[in-house]
Amino acid sequence: MSKPENLVAPAGGTPPLPRSAASFGLNACALAAGIATVFGLLKWYIGAGHSNYLLVAMVACSVVFAVIGLGELAWLRPQNNPSSGLAGEALRPVDFGRVAVRLAGFALTLGIIALAYWIFPEYHGSFYDPYWGFLETLAIPVLPLVPFYFAWTDRRLQDPHDAYWHLGMLALRSGSVDIDWAALRSHFMGWAVKCFFLPLMAVYLSGEVHTLNNVFTALSRDGMAIYHFLYELSYTVDLLFCVVGYTITLRLFDSHIRSTEPTAFGWVIALVCYQPFYSVIGSYYLHYDDSIYWDNWGILSAWPPLRYLWAAAIIALLFIYGLSTVAFGLRFSNLTYRGIITAGPYRFTKHPAYLSKNLSWWLISVPWVWEAHWYEAVRNCCMLALLNLVYYLRARTEESHLSLRDPDYVAYALWMEEHGLLRRLGRLLPVLRYRPPATTANTKAAVARN
């Protein structure tokens, strides 16, 4: 097998770090604008007596999207990327019959999703009310634009017979067309990811903005007040970009879903980390006693400088976690491949979000401290280590998925093996080292020969 072009090493040795699918600098500007919007609305809108935290969240998400979207279209021009499937100029006149068929496929997709939400009891009750409000508000500006977007893409798609067209033809029972079942399978797997995670993230973001307002209102010079404020702010940063990422899956920005995790194990190991599955499986098999919060640990109470240092370490880890989501820009999503990210925290390690989140749990919960019985501390450490193992397996399934679909990821992972922040740890613990797929296993040896 010949080496992909982006894996050819320069005379010095290892291949260069592949270009990131998103600009971290642009995303950071969007983050600043989004957070400024949150605090501005908390002060002037919520402070005036209103209580619509969902509106605050949606306006902030809109600002984040506007900054990244306009910046990418003007600067990066992702619609011209070969991976977008779009041509730089019109390839054909609009075929309104084909557009109508694709719109029928889109309408059928939404209908199937609505039916699933109606059938599953999980989506009944009040927990998801913010999400229904999110959809109602989003539908007002978006739905009128859909026909125009479909007509625009009809002229520029390299293959206008996409999954929407095949689904529309299937609904119209056109026997003269061979339906692409693989495309439909990929289509619905991508929508399943979006429609499972977006409700959770929209609900969590609305609640997080509410909580952030409470700690912001009570903010003082007290060290713990500052800690709680920064703690909630880090999760607000993360959720802002989560909601934007799950919402904006468009070829115009090359942020569409290119493939979805192909294995059942990959799906299970990811979904177990989220509600409602975590409340069932996690509560019985992954739950550790987190009642000993770090601030109640006697040693930290007796040594204030150590206490502040501990708090700073937790906040630093949580902001690495949040910035790892920011690095994706419009492309954040679990279980999907939407472009390789190599900037921001991903410039230093392949899985900064998982690493920082899991380390923060050890510092926050202090599972090795137990005043009554030492074996309870051992048990809690084992349970938290088991949860860490789940995230390790998530990282491995993601690596396998991306490696088989994009040689850029192989190049990125091999670059990390030589230059990453944790490269020495990988050499000490071979289980942590990157394993290229069988089809590209010869790449590393070939690179070394150069």
NORMOSUL-V235115 format. One record per residue. N is the residue number from 1. RES is the residue in three letters. SS is DSSP state (H for helix, E for strand, C for the rest). Layout:
# NORMOSUL-V235115
<<N/RES/SS> <N/RES/SS>>
This chain:
# NORMOSUL-V235115
<<1/MET/C> <2/SER/C> <3/LYS/C> <4/PRO/C> <5/GLU/H> <6/ASN/H> <7/LEU/H> <8/VAL/C> <9/ALA/C> <10/PRO/C> <11/ALA/C> <12/GLY/C> <13/GLY/C> <14/THR/C> <15/PRO/C> <16/PRO/C> <17/LEU/C> <18/PRO/C> <19/ARG/C> <20/SER/C> <21/ALA/C> <22/ALA/C> <23/SER/C> <24/PHE/H> <25/GLY/H> <26/LEU/H> <27/ASN/H> <28/ALA/H> <29/CYS/H> <30/ALA/H> <31/LEU/H> <32/ALA/H> <33/ALA/H> <34/GLY/H> <35/ILE/H> <36/ALA/H> <37/THR/H> <38/VAL/H> <39/PHE/H> <40/GLY/H> <41/LEU/H> <42/LEU/H> <43/LYS/H> <44/TRP/H> <45/TYR/H> <46/ILE/H> <47/GLY/C> <48/ALA/C> <49/GLY/C> <50/HIS/C> <51/SER/C> <52/ASN/C> <53/TYR/H> <54/LEU/H> <55/LEU/H> <56/VAL/H> <57/ALA/H> <58/MET/H> <59/VAL/H> <60/ALA/H> <61/CYS/H> <62/SER/H> <63/VAL/H> <64/VAL/H> <65/PHE/H> <66/ALA/H> <67/VAL/H> <68/ILE/H> <69/GLY/H> <70/LEU/H> <71/GLY/H> <72/GLU/H> <73/LEU/H> <74/ALA/H> <75/TRP/H> <76/LEU/H> <77/ARG/C> <78/PRO/H> <79/GLN/H> <80/ASN/H> <81/ASN/C> <82/PRO/H> <83/SER/H> <84/SER/H> <85/GLY/C> <86/LEU/E> <87/ALA/C> <88/GLY/C> <89/GLU/C> <90/ALA/C> <91/LEU/C> <92/ARG/C> <93/PRO/C> <94/VAL/C> <95/ASP/C> <96/PHE/H> <97/GLY/H> <98/ARG/H> <99/VAL/H> <100/ALA/H> <101/VAL/H> <102/ARG/H> <103/LEU/H> <104/ALA/H> <105/GLY/H> <106/PHE/H> <107/ALA/H> <108/LEU/H> <109/THR/H> <110/LEU/H> <111/GLY/H> <112/ILE/H> <113/ILE/H> <114/ALA/H> <115/LEU/H> <116/ALA/H> <117/TYR/H> <118/TRP/H> <119/ILE/H> <120/PHE/C> <121/PRO/H> <122/GLU/H> <123/TYR/H> <124/HIS/C> <125/GLY/C> <126/SER/C> <127/PHE/C> <128/TYR/C> <129/ASP/H> <130/PRO/H> <131/TYR/H> <132/TRP/H> <133/GLY/H> <134/PHE/H> <135/LEU/H> <136/GLU/H> <137/THR/H> <138/LEU/H> <139/ALA/H> <140/ILE/H> <141/PRO/H> <142/VAL/H> <143/LEU/H> <144/PRO/H> <145/LEU/H> <146/VAL/H> <147/PRO/H> <148/PHE/H> <149/TYR/H> <150/PHE/H> <151/ALA/H> <152/TRP/H> <153/THR/H> <154/ASP/H> <155/ARG/H> <156/ARG/H> <157/LEU/E> <158/GLN/C> <159/ASP/C> <160/PRO/C> <161/HIS/C> <162/ASP/C> <163/ALA/H> <164/TYR/H> <165/TRP/H> <166/HIS/H> <167/LEU/H> <168/GLY/H> <169/MET/H> <170/LEU/H> <171/ALA/H> <172/LEU/C> <173/ARG/C> <174/SER/C> <175/GLY/C> <176/SER/C> <177/VAL/C> <178/ASP/C> <179/ILE/C> <180/ASP/C> <181/TRP/H> <182/ALA/H> <183/ALA/H> <184/LEU/H> <185/ARG/H> <186/SER/H> <187/HIS/H> <188/PHE/H> <189/MET/H> <190/GLY/H> <191/TRP/H> <192/ALA/H> <193/VAL/H> <194/LYS/H> <195/CYS/H> <196/PHE/H> <197/PHE/H> <198/LEU/H> <199/PRO/H> <200/LEU/H> <201/MET/H> <202/ALA/H> <203/VAL/H> <204/TYR/H> <205/LEU/H> <206/SER/H> <207/GLY/H> <208/GLU/H> <209/VAL/H> <210/HIS/H> <211/THR/H> <212/LEU/H> <213/ASN/H> <214/ASN/H> <215/VAL/H> <216/PHE/H> <217/THR/H> <218/ALA/C> <219/LEU/C> <220/SER/C> <221/ARG/C> <222/ASP/C> <223/GLY/H> <224/MET/H> <225/ALA/H> <226/ILE/H> <227/TYR/H> <228/HIS/H> <229/PHE/H> <230/LEU/H> <231/TYR/H> <232/GLU/H> <233/LEU/H> <234/SER/H> <235/TYR/H> <236/THR/H> <237/VAL/H> <238/ASP/H> <239/LEU/H> <240/LEU/H> <241/PHE/H> <242/CYS/H> <243/VAL/H> <244/VAL/H> <245/GLY/H> <246/TYR/H> <247/THR/H> <248/ILE/C> <249/THR/C> <250/LEU/C> <251/ARG/H> <252/LEU/H> <253/PHE/H> <254/ASP/C> <255/SER/C> <256/HIS/C> <257/ILE/C> <258/ARG/C> <259/SER/E> <260/THR/E> <261/GLU/C> <262/PRO/C> <263/THR/C> <264/ALA/H> <265/PHE/H> <266/GLY/H> <267/TRP/H> <268/VAL/H> <269/ILE/H> <270/ALA/H> <271/LEU/H> <272/VAL/C> <273/CYS/C> <274/TYR/C> <275/GLN/C> <276/PRO/C> <277/PHE/H> <278/TYR/H> <279/SER/H> <280/VAL/H> <281/ILE/H> <282/GLY/H> <283/SER/H> <284/TYR/H> <285/TYR/H> <286/LEU/H> <287/HIS/C> <288/TYR/C> <289/ASP/C> <290/ASP/C> <291/SER/C> <292/ILE/C> <293/TYR/C> <294/TRP/H> <295/ASP/H> <296/ASN/H> <297/TRP/C> <298/GLY/H> <299/ILE/H> <300/LEU/H> <301/SER/H> <302/ALA/H> <303/TRP/C> <304/PRO/H> <305/PRO/H> <306/LEU/H> <307/ARG/H> <308/TYR/H> <309/LEU/H> <310/TRP/H> <311/ALA/H> <312/ALA/H> <313/ALA/H> <314/ILE/H> <315/ILE/H> <316/ALA/H> <317/LEU/H> <318/LEU/H> <319/PHE/H> <320/ILE/H> <321/TYR/H> <322/GLY/H> <323/LEU/H> <324/SER/H> <325/THR/H> <326/VAL/H> <327/ALA/C> <328/PHE/C> <329/GLY/H> <330/LEU/H> <331/ARG/H> <332/PHE/C> <333/SER/C> <334/ASN/C> <335/LEU/C> <336/THR/E> <337/TYR/E> <338/ARG/C> <339/GLY/C> <340/ILE/C> <341/ILE/C> <342/THR/C> <343/ALA/C> <344/GLY/H> <345/PRO/H> <346/TYR/H> <347/ARG/H> <348/PHE/C> <349/THR/C> <350/LYS/C> <351/HIS/C> <352/PRO/H> <353/ALA/H> <354/TYR/H> <355/LEU/H> <356/SER/H> <357/LYS/H> <358/ASN/H> <359/LEU/H> <360/SER/H> <361/TRP/H> <362/TRP/H> <363/LEU/H> <364/ILE/H> <365/SER/H> <366/VAL/C> <367/PRO/C> <368/TRP/C> <369/VAL/C> <370/TRP/C> <371/GLU/C> <372/ALA/C> <373/HIS/C> <374/TRP/H> <375/TYR/H> <376/GLU/H> <377/ALA/H> <378/VAL/H> <379/ARG/H> <380/ASN/H> <381/CYS/H> <382/CYS/H> <383/MET/H> <384/LEU/H> <385/ALA/H> <386/LEU/H> <387/LEU/H> <388/ASN/H> <389/LEU/H> <390/VAL/H> <391/TYR/H> <392/TYR/H> <393/LEU/H> <394/ARG/H> <395/ALA/H> <396/ARG/H> <397/THR/H> <398/GLU/H> <399/GLU/H> <400/SER/H> <401/HIS/H> <402/LEU/H> <403/SER/H> <404/LEU/H> <405/ARG/H> <406/ASP/C> <407/PRO/H> <408/ASP/H> <409/TYR/H> <410/VAL/H> <411/ALA/H> <412/TYR/H> <413/ALA/H> <414/LEU/H> <415/TRP/H> <416/MET/H> <417/GLU/H> <418/GLU/H> <419/HIS/H> <420/GLY/C> <421/LEU/C> <422/LEU/C> <423/ARG/H> <424/ARG/H> <425/LEU/H> <426/GLY/H> <427/ARG/H> <428/LEU/H> <429/LEU/C> <430/PRO/H> <431/VAL/H> <432/LEU/H> <433/ARG/C> <434/TYR/C> <435/ARG/C> <436/PRO/C> <437/PRO/C> <438/ALA/H> <439/THR/H> <440/THR/H> <441/ALA/C> <442/ASN/H> <443/THR/H> <444/LYS/H> <445/ALA/H> <446/ALA/H> <447/VAL/H> <448/ALA/H> <449/ARG/H> <450/ASN/C>>
